[in-house]
């Protein structure tokens, strides 16, 4: 791969990875209906073949988004003051979060209550008498559900901003090297120490295992983006990362099935996070090597990805509520929910959200769709410095 001047490099590969990660969320959240883990709507008959892929995807999908979001913070602060950065993140994160909690998430709770027999009226009556009580879910009917990602990321922005500003003034930068393989260990220690005391909840309060987990990954993304040569180093060692990540995955699956490593043991926690980080390195390395290009599809998808993320779970829950009541096989239901929810989200974005300025604002998009010339270094047309 030819040498690239990092000062003038576009980071399209991170945009591609973000788009792919959000695309995978459709498969994951549709799968939640059919694995019997307990979700907002669930099918009576499960699909056992989904269990392992879902478990693996759970360890990879959100970590990648948080790493990319951390990198986006570093890119954004290159061209913005602290005040500009904080105001921009408030518009892109806090406002869509609040609007989403009032308009996007309540239908999910409504369909869940209908399916469980906890509500029997129409949606408007449910909204007025239940949602507007502002009692937190699950006891009540007010929540951020999948928008927890946005809430946590906004808190991370506020927490990390002083450290990021300090790091900008520091002239020394670490050199990428084999020590980067070890970054999964702090993740594993965090899980081993905190998961049993503070299980995953996404409620912000008393959610210390998850809060620290994604704070670390966001910080990793920021440091990598500010470390000269880091992306190229990941590309250079991508085969080693793939080999190590595959070996750890294979060993963990065998050990858990054989009972050699008990579920939720310290070895399970540390091993799972080593696996997670090795595969972050795989994605970043292969992404940098093979996805460092732009085309019209990426230009469209980088704008669509954030609104589609905000919409996707509500659409999946609504479609799931309808489809699981049909006398079809579980796989037929899965494919129906998957494809229909993808199509509906794309339609809602393309036909409605992107065409109206107030909706663009509500979904965290730039109100103006005009873009800067693509030849500019780190252009505003590239979503990389606007990764949420």
N, C-alpha and C positions, 0 to 999 in steps of 0.2 A: 504494500500500500504506500503510495507516495507521501512524502512529508507534507504536512499541512501547517500553515501559519496560523497558530491558535488565536492570534489577535483578530484575524479576519475569517475565522471558521464559523460556519453555520452548524448548529447542533440539531439538524433535522432528525437524527437517529433517536433523540429523546422524544421528539414529537411522535415519531412512529411507535415507539415503545408505549407511550401513554395511550395512543389510540388503540393499540392492540390490547393493552390491559383493560381498558374500558369495554372493548368488544368481548373479552373473556368474561366480564361480569355478567353478561346476558346468559352465558352457559351456566355460570355458577349459581346465580339467583334463581334461574329456572330450575336448576337441579335441587335447590333447597325445598322445592315443593314435593320432591320424590325420594328423599333419602331418609325421612323419618327422624330428623334431628330436632323437630319442633320449629315451626316458622309461622308466618302470618297466615298463610293458607297452605294446607298440606293435602296430598292425595292419600286415600286410604291404602292403596297398594303402592309399595315402594319399588325402586329400581336398584337392587343391590350392587349392580355393576358400576354405579355412579359413586359409591362410597369412597374408594381410594382416590380416584381422580379429583373428587371434591375436597378431600382432606389435603391433598397435595396443593391444589389450587388455592386453598385457604391460606397456605403458608407463603404464597408467592404474589397474589394479585395486589393486595393493598400495600405490602412492603415496597413493591416496585413503584407504585404511585407516590408514596411518601418520599422515596429517594429522588424521584424526578422532581417532585415539588420542592425539595431542598435545593436541588441544582437550580431550579427556576428562581429561587430567592437570590442566589449568588449572581445570576445573570442580571436580574432586575436591579440589584444594588450597584451594579457597575455604572448605570446610567441615570440613577435617581438619587436624590437626597433622602435622608431618613424620613422626613415629613412626607415627601412625595410617595415613598414606598409604603408607609403606613396608611396613607389615604387611599392609595390604589388597592391595597389588599383589603381594606375595609369595604370598598365598593365591590370588589370581585368575590369576597368571601362572606362577610357578615350580612350584607343586604340579600344576596340569594339564599342564605341560610334562613333568615327571618321570614322572607317571602315563602320559601319552601315549607317551613313549619306550619304556616297558615293555609297554604293553597295546595302544595304537592303531596305532603305526607298524610293529611287526614283521610283521603280516600282509602289508603292502605289499611288504616285502623278500622274504617267503616266496614270494609269487606271481611276483615278478620272477625269483627263482632257479629256480622251477619252469619258467617259460617259457624261460629261457635254458639249461635243462638242467644247471644248477649244483646242483640238489638233486632227489632222487627219493623222499624219504620223506614221512612225515606232518608236520603242523605242530608237534605237541608235541615230537617228536624234533628238529626244526629249531630250536625255541626253546631247548631244553635244551643242545644241542650247538653251536649257532652263535650265537644271540642273546646268551646268557649268557656268551659269551667277551668281550663288551664291546669287540670290535674295531671301530673306526670304519668306517662305510660310506664308499666303495664296496668297499674291500679286505675289510672285515668286514661284519657284519650288525647293527650297532647304530647308530641314527641318530635324528635328530628330523625328518627329511624336511620336510613342509609346516609343521611346528610351529616351524620357524626363525623365523617371524614372532613367535611368543610369546617365544622365547629372546632375540631382538634387542630386542624391546620392553622386556623386563625389564632388560636391560643399560642401555638408554636411561634407564629410570626411575632407576637408581642413578647414572648419570653426570650426568643433568640436574637431579636433586633439589637439589643446592646452588645451582645457577644459578636454578632456579625459586623457591627460597626467597628468594634475593637480589632477584629481580625483583618479588616480592610487596611488598618493603619500599620499592621505588623508586616515588615518586609520579608521575614523568613517564611518559607513554605516547605513543608515536608516533601520528600522525593518519593514518588510511587515505587513500591517494591513488594517483596513477598510478605511484608508485615500486613498488607491489606487483606491477605487470606484470613487473618485472625480476627477480623471485625465481627464475626458471628459469635465469638465467645462472650463479649459483654451482653449481647442479646440473650444468650442462653442463661447467663447468670441472673439477669433480670427476671426471666421467666421462672427459673428454678426457685428464686427467693420469694417472688410475689404472686405467682399465679394462684397458688392454693389459698392465699389470704385474700387476694383481690381478683377474683375470676373475671374473665372478659365480660364487660357490660355495656361499653360505649355510652355511659351516662355521665362521664367527666368526673363526677363525684365518686370517690372510692373506686376508681378504675385505674389504679396505679400501675398494674402490670402492663396493660395496653397503652396507657398514656406514655410511660417511659419507653416502651418498645418502639412506638412510632416516632417519638421525639428523637431517639437515637438514630433511626433510619433517616429522618429528615436532616439531622445534623450531618450524617454521613454524606448525604447528597450535596449539601452545601460545601463541605470540605473538599469533596472530589471535584466539584466544579471550580473551586478556587485553587486547585493543585495542578500546576502546569504538567502536562503529559499524562495525566491520570487516565483519560479515556483511551489514549493510544496504548498505554500499558495494559489495560484490560483487554484490548484487542490482541496484543502480542501474546498474552497468556491464556487466551480464550480456550484453547484445547486442554490445557492443564485444568482450568476451572471446570470445564465440561466433564473431564474424567473424574476429578475429585467430587464434583457435585453428584454425578451418576453413581459413584461408588458409595457415597454416604447415603443416598436415597435407597439404593439396593440393600445396603446393610440394615438400615432402619426398618424397612418393610419386612425383611426376613426376621430381624430380632424381635419386632413387635408381634408378628404372627407366631413365632416360635416361643414367645414368652421369655426370651433371654433378657430383653429390656422391657420392664413393665410400663404400661401406659401411665403418663403423668409422673414418671420418676425423674430424678435429676438427669440421668443419662438421656431420657427421652427429650427433656426440655433443652438441654445443651445440644444434643445431636440434631434436633429439629431446626434449631436456629443456625447451627453451622451449615446445614443443608440450605436454609433460606438464603444466607449470605452468599454461599458459593454460587447459587443460581442467580442472585442479583449480579454477580460478576460475569456469569455466562451471558445474561441478557445484555448487559452493558458492553461486554467485549464483542459479541457477535453483532449487536446492534450497531456499534460504531463502525465495525468492519463492513457490514453489508447494507445498512440502512441510512448511510450518510448521503442522502439525495432527497430532492423534493420533486413532486409532480403535482398535477391538478388534484388528484385524489387526496394527497396529504394536505394541500391548501384548503380543501373543503372539510376534511375530517378534523383538522386541528381546531377549526372554529366550532364544529359540531360536537366535539367530544364532551365538553363541559355541560352544555344543555342536555345532551343525551344522558350523561351520568345522572343529572338531577332528575330527569324524567323516568329513567329506565325501571326502577324498582316498583314505582306506582303502577306503571303499565303492566309489568309482569304479574303483580298481585291481582290486578283487575282481571287480566286475561286468565290467570290461574283459577280465580274464583269461578269463572264461567266454565272453563274447560274441564276442571276436575269433576264436575257434576254430570259429564257425559259418560256413556257406557263404553268408552274406548279403552284400548290397551294403554298401560303407562307410557310406553315409548311413543305411541301416537300422540298422547297428550303432551308429552315433553316437547316433541318437535313442533307441535301446533303452537304451544305457548311461546317457545323460543322464536320461531320465525315470525309469528304475528306481532310479538312485542318489539322485535327489531324493526319491522316494517312500520309500525305505528309511531315509534320514537323518531325514526328518520322522517316520516311524513310530518309529524308535529313540528320538528325543527325546521325542515325545509319549507313547509307551506305556511307556517305561522310564526314561530319564534324569531327567526332571523330577518323577517320582513317588517317587523314593527320595532321602532326605537325603544319604546317603554318595555317591551318584552326582552329585547337584547340587554337592556340595563338590568332587568329583574333576574336574568339568567347569567349575569356576570360577564357579558360580552361587551366588546367595544361598541358604543352606540353607532359610530361611523364604520361602515364596512370597507372604507378605502384603505389601501395598504401602501407602504413605502416600497421603493424599488428593491428587488431582491439582492442586488449587488452590495448593499450596505452591510458592514459587519454587524452581527447581532441585530438585524433589523427588527423594527416593531411588527413587521409583517410575519415574522417567525414567532410562533407562540411559545418558543422555548423560554424567553424571559418573562412570559406571562403564565407559566405553568402554575396551576392553582394548588 
